[in-house]
């Protein structure tokens, strides 16, 4: 009887596994290209033609707005007076007029909410002086993020030249951009009222991203459309500490595509905590009193992975070089780095658990240490020569 029950249980589990696999492979979305990833680990949960180069329309403005906000944080929220050259652009607009004076954060809102092409052009000129120089910065940042199949030819997303990306690249960009707190805040706003600097003029901006209203866990980020690109959408959703990014390119039914993929994705992911608060490390400190530093891991973090992930997380302890006394209690002396599929996903700090004072060395001890170091150098030199001779003979 027990054997039969066991066989039935195994058969049932096998059937459910096969059925789930068949379901995952069979379901489809309207998008020509799509991908769903874990935002923090980059784990791909589901994809369809994720690396196919396609036009990405105004989702381009994710990069443009991000660079504008980074410039604002680094060098101040600068303003500029709008000229005809800046707003001489077709398509969607935030309503800029020649003579208006606006700052970088206002332009970022104008890009991320109503998808203003005028705002994108103006921001490019304010940040780099010319649109062409700004495009160079966009493409350089794309390489840094790991966007291997992307070429930005306009800051707005209008089709020109070889302007293209892939669903995978845009997912990487979306996850990266949402790590910027100011960007994430603006991208989540359903509407905003902005005040121009040189007048009483105010503009009410409405976010084109309807997913913010349609899906309760959506927290951003950007829509796009051109005749060539079709409907494009990069979105981000968060539930129970799990953050996912979804991208669809050329998707007639993009809202439903994203809702469907998120509902599936949240059922296929898990959170893993990396806690190093109990990690203990001993380090020899030159001229230290005491000469052995006892350090401890002080932090922890969590990351999201798909349930059936088979890749291992690599853990490395990295101590700062040339640690010398004095060292104060609580001073950071190293870090524990975690990598997943060749990408750094986080780190925890290692701090000193006590003070290490500088131990004065007597005159004769200094001479002994000096002679010892010279002898060590000579021995190492001779050993290396011997190794080279042996390698040459062999």
N, C-alpha and C positions, 0 to 999 in steps of 0.2 A: 504493500500500500504506500509506504514512504517513498519507495523507488519511483512509483508512478507519479506521485505528487511532485517529486524532484524533477522528473522528466518534463512534466507539464509546465513547471515554473521556468525551466531552461528554455523550452520551446516558446513560451509566451514572451520571455525577455528577448529572445532572438528575433521573434516576429516584430516586436515593437521597435527594436533597433533597425531592422531592415526597412520597416515602414517609415520610420523617422528619416532615414537616409534617402529613401525614395521621395519623400515629401520635400526635403530640402533641395534635391536635384530637380524636382518637377515644377516647383512653384516659380512663377515668373513675375516680372514687373514691366510696366509700359516703357521704361527707359531703354535707350539704345545701349547705354553704359551705366553701371551702378556699382557702388561698393558700400559696405557697412563695416566700420572698424571700432575697436575699443580706443577711445581717445588717448589714454595715457600709455598703453603698451604698444599700440599700433597693430594689435592682433586683428587679422581680417576674419570677420564672422561670415560674411557672404559677399559674393561679387558676381558681376556679369560684365564681361569685356572691360575689366578695370583699367587696362593699360592701352586702350584704343585712343589715339589722338583725335580730339574733337574740339570744336569751338565751345567756349564756356560762358560766353556772354558776360553779363554784369556780375557774375560771381567773381570776376577779376577784381572787383572793388574791395574784396576781402584783403588782398595784398596792398592795394592803394591806401585804404583806410588804416591798416595796421602800420604802414610806414609813416603815415602822417601823424598818428598818435605816438609812435616811438620818437619821432622828431620833436613833438610837443613836450614829451617827458624829458628828453635829453637837453634841449636848447630853449625851452620856454614855448608857451602857447602863442606863437607869433601870429600876427594878423597881416592882411594885405588888402589893397583896394582892387576890386574886380574891374577888369578891362574887357573890351569887346573881344579881344583875342582869346581870352580864357573861356568865354561862354559861347564862342562860335562853334557849337557842336550840336549834332542832331540827337534826337531821342529823348529819353526821360531827363527831367530837370528838377532841381530843388527850388528853382525860382530866383536865381541870382540875376542881378541887373548891373550894368556898368555903373560904377560909382559906389556900390555897396562895399562895406568894409567888414570882413569876417575873419575869424581865427581858425586854426587847424582843427580844433575839436568840433566846431560848428560844421566845417567841411566834411569831417568824418561822419557826423550825423546825417548830413545831406547825402552822403554816399550809401550808408548802410540802411537807412530807412526808406526814402523815396527813390533811391538809386540814381541820384543826380549825376549825369555825365558832366555837367558844368562844374559840380563840386570836385569831381575827380581830376579834371583838367587844371582847375585852380590850385588844388593841393599839390599836384605834380610840379607846377611852376613855383609855388611858394617854397617847397622843400628843396628843390634842386636847381631852380633857375630856368630850366627848360624841360619840356616833356621828354625829349630824347635822353637827357641825363637821368631823369627819373626812371625811365624804362630800363636803363642800365642797372640801376639800383634794384629794381623789381626782379630782374633776371638773376642778379647776383644773390639776392636773398633766397630766391627759389632753389638755387643750387645748394645753399647752406642748409635749407630745410630738408633736402633730399628729393626735391621734385625733378625727376630725371627726364621727363617727357613734356616739358612746358616751355613755351616761348611767349612772353608778353610783348605785344606790339602796340597796345594802347593801354592807358591807365584806366579807361572806363569799361572796356570789354566790347566796344564796337568792333565789328569784323574788319580787320585790315591786315594785309600781308599774311604772315604765317602764324597769326595769333591763335594759339591752341593750348590745350592741356589734356589731362586724363582724369577720370573719376578718382583714381588712386592718388594722384598728385594733389588734387583739390581736397581730398580727405585729409592728407597730411597738412596742408595749409590751414584747413578749418580747425583741426585739433591744435595746431601751433598758435593760431590767432586767438583762440578762446582761452589760452593761458594768460593773455594780457588782460588784466582786470578792467581797464578802461574800455577796451574793445568789447569784452564780454558784456559789460553793463549796457553799452550803447546798442549792441546787437540784439539785446533782449527787450528793448523798449518798443512798445506797441505804437506809441506816438510821442512826439516831443515838440515843444515850442521854443524856437531859438530867437534870440534878440541880436540884431545887427549893431555894430559898435558906433557907427557915425550917424545914426538916426533913430527914430522911434519905431522903425520897421520891425515887425515880428512875423515869423512864418510858422505855420502849424505843419509839422511833418508827420506823415503816417507811414508806418512800416508796411512794405509790400509782402512781407513774409506772413501769410495767413496761417501757417502752421503753428504760430504762437497762440492762436485762438483755437485751432482745430485739435491740437494734441497737448494734453495737460503737462507733459514732461518736457516739451520743447523749450529751449533757452536761447535760440538764435539759429542761423546766422544771416544767409543772404540768398536772394533770388536772382534770376537772370533770364533774359529772352532776347533773341534776335531771330530773324527769318532763317538764317543759316544754322544757328545753334539750336533752335527750338527752345522748349522750356527747360531751364536748368535750375537746380536747387542744391545748395549745400546747407545742411542743418545739423543742429546739435541737440541732444536730449539727455536728461539726467534723471535717474530714478534709483533710490536707495543707495546712493553713493557710487553708482555705476554711470559713467558718462560715455555715450556713443556718438559717433559722427557718421552721417549718411550723406551720400552724394548721388544725384541722378543727373545725367546729361541727355538732352533730347528726350524728355519724358512727358508725353501728353497728359498723363494722369499722375503728376509728381506728388501732390499732397497725399493721395492714397498710397502711392508707392512707399513714401517715407513712413507713414503710420504703420503699414503692414510690416515693413522691415524692422521698425523699432519694436513692435510687439513680439516679433520673432527673436530679435537680437537680445532683448532683456531676459528671455527664457534660456538663452544659450551662453550666458556669461557668469563668471564668478569673481569674487574679490579675494585677493591674496595679500596678506599683511607681511611686511618686511621689518621686523622689530629687532634692533641691535642694542637695546638698552641694557642687556645682560652681557654683552661682549666685553671681554677683558683683554687688554694688551699690555705687555711690558716692553719698555724701550730703554736701551742703554744711552745715557746722556753724558757726553764728554764734559769733564770738570763739573759734574753735577753733585749736589749734596742734598739727598742721596743720589747715587749715580744710576739708579734704576727708577724710571718713571712708570707709574702704574696709571693706565688710561682706561676709560670706559666708553662704550657706545652710548650716545645720548639721545638719539632720535629714532623715529620709525615712520613709515609711510605705507600706503596701500596702492595697489594697481589692479586693473581689471584685465582678465584673460578669458578667452572662450573656453567653454567646459572641456572640450576634447583637445586642448592644446598639448602638443607633444614636445615642443622646444623647451630646453632647459634655460633657467635664469643663471647667468654667470655672476658669481660674487667675488669681488677682489678687495683686499685690504690695502690701502695706499697710505703710507705714513709720509709726512712732510720731510724733505731732505734737510740735512744739516741742523737737526734740532740741538740747540745748545742752551745751557743754563744762562740766565735764570728763566724759569718757566712758571707761570702763575696757575693756580688752581682754576679750572674752568676754561683754560686756554685750549683752542682747537689745535690738535697735533696731527690730524689725519682724517681720512674718510673711508667709508665702506661703499664701494660703487657696485651697482647692479646693472647688468646688460642683458638684453633679450633680443635674440636674432640680430646681433651686431649693433643694436641701438641702446644707448644709455637710457634707462627708464627711471633712475632715481639714485639717491645717495643718502647715507646716514653719517653724521659727524662723530668723530672720536675726540674726547676732551680729557685733559689732565684731571686726575682725581685729587691731586695735592700739589703744593708748591715744591719747586726744585731750585735751591739756591746755588749761587756760583761758588764753587770750592776753589780757594786760592791754592796755587801750586808753588812749592818752594823752588829755589834756584837750581838745586841739583836735580830735582825731579824733572824740571824743564829740559835740562841737558840730556837726561836719560831718555825722555820722550822724543827729543829731537834726533838723537842718535838712533833710537829704535826705528823711527819712521824712515830714516835714510837707509838703514839696513833692509827694512822691508821692501823699499823701492828697488834696491839693488837686486835682492833675491827675485822679486817679480820680473825684473828686466831680464835676468839670466834665464829664468824659467821660460819666458816667452821666446827668447832666442833659441833655446833648446827645442821647444815645440815646433818652431818654424823649420829648424834643420831636419827634425824627424819627418815632418810633413813633406818636405822637399825630397828627402831620400825615398820615402814611400811612394 
